[in-house]
């Protein structure tokens, strides 16, 4: 992810958490649970956008590398987790 997108991502997460902390103080337990679910959904959405931006920038793990890694799990010769290329 390029620097600009990281700044936007971090700003969005910071704003979301600030809003949640402010709202949580005045919510019932049920409201706090609903807010927690909303925060998790928003965090997932932002993570997906981050992944899409990285893929658009050409950063991805080749399928063959992932396949080799997955097939090595549980064996005596487990491979390290593949990295983006």
C-alpha positions, 0 to 999 in steps of 0.5 A: 500500500502506498504512503497516501493510502496508509495515511487515509486508512489510519485516519479512517480507523482513528476516526472510527475508534474515536466515534465509537469511544464517544458513543459507547459511554452513553449506550446500553449493553445491547447498544455497545454490542451493536456498536462493536459489531459495526466497528468489526464490519467497518474494520473488515471493509477497510482491510478489504479496501487495503487489499484491493489497493495493494493488488491494484499496485501489483502486490500479490502472492503468486498462487503457486507459492500459496499452494506450495506453502499450504501443501507443506503445512503439517509436514517435516518441511513446512515452508515459511508463509509466502510474501508479496512479489 
